């Protein structure tokens, strides 16, 4: 078998064929979607290779080309799109041991793809800087996995998503060829690897912009209605004079599933969750006067604490899943020019089947809201039907129930020629074949 | 005469009745408007009083109430609206000696109204902070004058104007009564003194938000057309991933008047001027590819240097006035939802009579552009006619050719009950009577 030949040539590059390891490292959190759980069931790597540095990556890439073995790069495995799942076996390249932080300067750093995001921030904070954006899975996610699979997150209310100019400064990729090349993608060009799930080159270094650290306050308020929580959240999102990192209205009954925070949200009420700079708190509070503060704490990411961002973005779905496995979710972007109207319209449509929570973000310079509504699961067909209902009502959807890049990304997609670039870096079509479904390999 | 009685009661509070001093301290740069030059000609204080501290202010306020003498507060006198001109004589209260900086903390400071803005920044910068907003007259303007008469400026492309929540944290005012009171206005309430020209209380302290300092770069590029410079500027203004402080497209022939910078702008071309954080320069340059860099320098506010912001906002008019006194200006805000169309429409209307330059700003959370177009002066009637042409085309105008608060402020006006507050702090109607023309004193 080809993989055995490849393994024999690995030399001292660490690898594992241990069954539990193969299972564990061939997965991510795709099972939030019952459709993906079905479609990706049992798909598994033949070997997990764990490079120590770029030289190891180049060696593995060359071997995969020579032996015609698929390669799927992965980071922390915290994504929801099956980006870590090898559709046709082969090598899963676990980049989580490549963690070096190389070059911190004012406004930017360079680092290896496996650096955990919360460790990057922990290292940077004493110097007064932090990452601009992170997912709600920050405490386990790697920077490479976030850039390759994410679209934005905490911080996007200020800086927009990863697709906005300046939110990925550069990426270094290794091509999958008999003689791999190393390509530095700067500026716009770096978008070629954004949300491409590792199918457009193996990322071995990233240059990311940094933000000034503020003394963040985690805060939650209750409002009588979801509409009021949304209106207050929008006022905060539009307030350029308020320094903030997260603005998230959450409708009942979601707060019921919020563990320690659940006790604070009375039956039927909605929450507004936010991260605000202490220096902006007085102004923030003047904008959310209709709400009642039920939680206020210094930002704390230490192991015993639960930072408030772990109730937002797709962690909201996770909080519900902890006590009810029969839910799924949806991914959408509301139109900026009729934002609250569109949210109210969708929220009225589903009679308890879809529970909304919004993430205010900037998108192309405008304030709008993306959302990951929790969906009570009935059938696979209904999941897709719900997608089309949103679309019919003028809401953009990035369907999280499909596993290919083309079908799922949509508005989260970078504006870059990822297909054309793949032809250059993956002529044999070995970077997780099938994930970019429209790609036809240049060579057999 | 009442003023003589007042002077006798001043005790050791410094004052002057020296004629050149009376003339100089009763003026600002209102003469940019030929209409104001006419209307405000010869208006002059009877005495200039220069308080050393709040106790002095209280003493003068009490004396003005007792003697029924008008009082007009002033700062650096760099405004263009005649805010320093006493319409009915009396005391001009020169606050420029009250310069203390009291309480610098992360994200905010408290200071006396006469603190010069460039000196505040010079003091803060080693600690990594600076003011969010400043006028183009920063090197001579006081913080109190800016807040009492300004609306925004350099920094507004990121933080919006002074009217946005959080851009004035608090103001302390002394009332004009026989027994003056001291009132602390926090948050929204502080807007009662924003752009009220000192008619709603004598500001004796301000609490202002601070921004992180970046390593700013002054840059200018030339574009073939004004439309191209505007489009590039808008792309930058909309890029939330680019850290910036100023984005100013300037149409030909304005650059001809730009002294040392004039040589760099070829005949017929337009400029784009910007202040960008060094860490964002690569991204910035990718957004303005159609332009050619003609100037790039480290930000420098030292006496021998000319920071690039001194070619923008109303300094643009000043640069032209240096060699051609026959110009005036206009003040407007373009509609955010048809921004470039509206600019192109207005720019095509005047056949060389109006020269446009834009200031990209955030206004109520949206990117738009304010502008201070240079106008070739013909007649007073034509100045007002131009105002109405803008308004007819759906552009908001804050007419700079009238001297009352109500007629001039318009979209620059704070959303606060300034008239109601004036009744509380100035029952006798002695704070520059006539400046807030709709105010009827509560008592004679």
Boltz contact constraints between the chains, C-beta under 6 A:
constraints:
  - contact:
      token1: [A, 106]
      token2: [B, 279]
      max_distance: 6.0
  - contact:
      token1: [A, 107]
      token2: [B, 279]
      max_distance: 6.0
  - contact:
      token1: [A, 108]
      token2: [B, 279]
      max_distance: 6.0
  - contact:
      token1: [A, 159]
      token2: [B, 240]
      max_distance: 6.0
  - contact:
      token1: [A, 159]
      token2: [B, 241]
      max_distance: 6.0
  - contact:
      token1: [A, 160]
      token2: [B, 240]
      max_distance: 6.0
  - contact:
      token1: [A, 164]
      token2: [B, 240]
      max_distance: 6.0
  - contact:
      token1: [A, 164]
      token2: [B, 241]
      max_distance: 6.0
  - contact:
      token1: [A, 165]
      token2: [B, 239]
      max_distance: 6.0
  - contact:
      token1: [A, 165]
      token2: [B, 241]
      max_distance: 6.0
  - contact:
      token1: [A, 165]
      token2: [B, 283]
      max_distance: 6.0
  - contact:
      token1: [A, 166]
      token2: [B, 241]
      max_distance: 6.0
  - contact:
      token1: [A, 166]
      token2: [B, 242]
      max_distance: 6.0
  - contact:
      token1: [A, 166]
      token2: [B, 280]
      max_distance: 6.0
  - contact:
      token1: [A, 166]
      token2: [B, 283]
      max_distance: 6.0
  - contact:
      token1: [A, 167]
      token2: [B, 241]
      max_distance: 6.0
  - contact:
      token1: [A, 187]
      token2: [B, 282]
      max_distance: 6.0
  - contact:
      token1: [A, 187]
      token2: [B, 286]
      max_distance: 6.0
  - contact:
      token1: [A, 188]
      token2: [B, 286]
      max_distance: 6.0
  - contact:
      token1: [A, 212]
      token2: [B, 212]
      max_distance: 6.0
  - contact:
      token1: [A, 238]
      token2: [B, 365]
      max_distance: 6.0
  - contact:
      token1: [A, 239]
      token2: [B, 165]
      max_distance: 6.0
  - contact:
      token1: [A, 240]
      token2: [B, 159]
      max_distance: 6.0
  - contact:
      token1: [A, 240]
      token2: [B, 160]
      max_distance: 6.0
  - contact:
      token1: [A, 240]
      token2: [B, 164]
      max_distance: 6.0
  - contact:
      token1: [A, 240]
      token2: [B, 362]
      max_distance: 6.0
  - contact:
      token1: [A, 241]
      token2: [B, 159]
      max_distance: 6.0
  - contact:
      token1: [A, 241]
      token2: [B, 164]
      max_distance: 6.0
  - contact:
      token1: [A, 241]
      token2: [B, 165]
      max_distance: 6.0
  - contact:
      token1: [A, 241]
      token2: [B, 166]
      max_distance: 6.0
  - contact:
      token1: [A, 241]
      token2: [B, 167]
      max_distance: 6.0
  - contact:
      token1: [A, 242]
      token2: [B, 166]
      max_distance: 6.0
  - contact:
      token1: [A, 279]
      token2: [B, 106]
      max_distance: 6.0
  - contact:
      token1: [A, 279]
      token2: [B, 107]
      max_distance: 6.0
  - contact:
      token1: [A, 279]
      token2: [B, 108]
      max_distance: 6.0
  - contact:
      token1: [A, 280]
      token2: [B, 166]
      max_distance: 6.0
  - contact:
      token1: [A, 282]
      token2: [B, 187]
      max_distance: 6.0
  - contact:
      token1: [A, 283]
      token2: [B, 165]
      max_distance: 6.0
  - contact:
      token1: [A, 283]
      token2: [B, 166]
      max_distance: 6.0
  - contact:
      token1: [A, 286]
      token2: [B, 187]
      max_distance: 6.0
  - contact:
      token1: [A, 286]
      token2: [B, 188]
      max_distance: 6.0
  - contact:
      token1: [A, 362]
      token2: [B, 240]
      max_distance: 6.0
  - contact:
      token1: [A, 365]
      token2: [B, 238]
      max_distance: 6.0
  - contact:
      token1: [A, 365]
      token2: [B, 367]
      max_distance: 6.0
  - contact:
      token1: [A, 367]
      token2: [B, 365]
      max_distance: 6.0
